[in-house]
Amino acid sequence: MSTNTFLTPDIIARESLVVLENQLLSSTVMSNNVASDFSGAKIGDTIRVKRPTFFVAEDWGMTHGADVTMQSAVETSVNVVIEKLYDVSFEVTNSEMSLEIDQFSSNYLAPAMAALTQKIDKYAFGKVKQLGGLSQGGDGSAAYTPLASLSDIANLSEKLNDQQVPTVGRKMVVSSKQQTKMFAIPEFVRVDHRGGATSPVIEAQLGRFMGFDVVMSQNMPSHTNGACPDEDLTLTANATVGDTTIGLSGANDSEILLAGDTLRITYNDGIQRDHKVTNATVTAASSAFAGVTISPPIYGHDEVAVHATAKIAVSAAKAVTNVSSFDGAASTYTMSGAFVKEAFELVFIPQAEPMGPGTSSASVSYNGMSLRVLQTYDHLRKKDMISIDAMVGAACVDGRLGSVITG
């Protein structure tokens, strides 16, 4: 006769992590391979996440008397703030703790991880609004038009190409509204046009289309733009690669830019590149916006962080357009996003076991994710108290590597 084995925090933690990995979407489309490096970090801490070393290929020109340009192998890093500690706690009886792990998982862990997944995805995808680019459907004359045709998606690809986004591994995470528009594109739902084996309508998933791995999330963010119309502004001074602060002239007094608004700058090479405002609020005075901070910084097609030569500068005469507001009034729209996973960093922090007595605990980390399970017995209620928590931080670490899609 078999006997039941009571579930321990270690067993619960390992099973919870498996369920979380199967449900979480943000971890599959964002870089998240640094969890084990930051054990001990706390809410509010800023950690430095390493980024790959970049080099520039120079044209030597077969001049044998000239030396090659030696570039420093500098490992860059970016800041990620640990902002959230998400917790799911529930009570179970002794008999429930003696269930087989598959029964316990379906009864408790699956719904608990579904709640945790929604919180983490909503938080992580909230960083999509920091992507530098802005893409919309139609001819650009109507506000916040979603992608609704092959031409719209082709224009999105062109936007990413202009931003020098790698073509390999491009993701498109769409809102439910954008998904509806894509289902109305005949070529998107027809297998013979997609080149795949199945239809996304049949499989209830979006699959790969026109160079993008397309998925839908119900947790995409929205943005409310500042009350600044779609008007031509000009830079108050020349800008060079790496600049994060600019001034704009040609505004009407009391117009407002908000964090997340998009400025489209015409560069000296003739290409328009988008930048997000990062100030909380900037109000125009004396017909100008002063001290507007932007992300990504001013950049060029050959520019990398470790290369000192500015390949492209932007002259003050170049046009700057606020493309977040079309009529000068504050409006709200839901976002989708197209990017490569290196645009974001999603960090799970391995947590320490509690110091106090009376609580059993276990922390597990795998594949860039980390969970902690705490188990305490309540003698008055004759029940076990189970808490499952995850400490996370997320950031858009390179806004050049993607574009917001309006909807």
Secondary structure, 3 states (H helix, E strand, C coil): CCCCCCCCHHHHHHHHHHHHHHHCCHHHHCECCCHHHCCCCCCCCEEEEECCCCCCCCCCCCCCCCCCCCCCCCCCEEEEEEEEEEEEEEEECHHHHCCCHHHHHHHHHHHHHHHHHHHHHHHHHHHHHHCCEEECCCCCCCCCCCCCCHHHHHHHHHHHHHCCCCCCCEEEEECHHHHHHHHCCHHHHCHHHHCCCCCHHHHCCCEEECCEEEEECCCCCEEECCCCCCCEEEECCCECCCCCEEEEECCCCCCEEECCCEEEEECCCCCEEEEEECCCEEECECCEEEEEEEECCCCCCCCCCCCCCCCCCECCCCEEEECCCCCCCCCEEECEEEEEHHHEEEEEECCCCCCCCCEEEEEEEECCEEEEEEEEEECCCCEEEEEEEEEEEEEECCHHHEEEECC
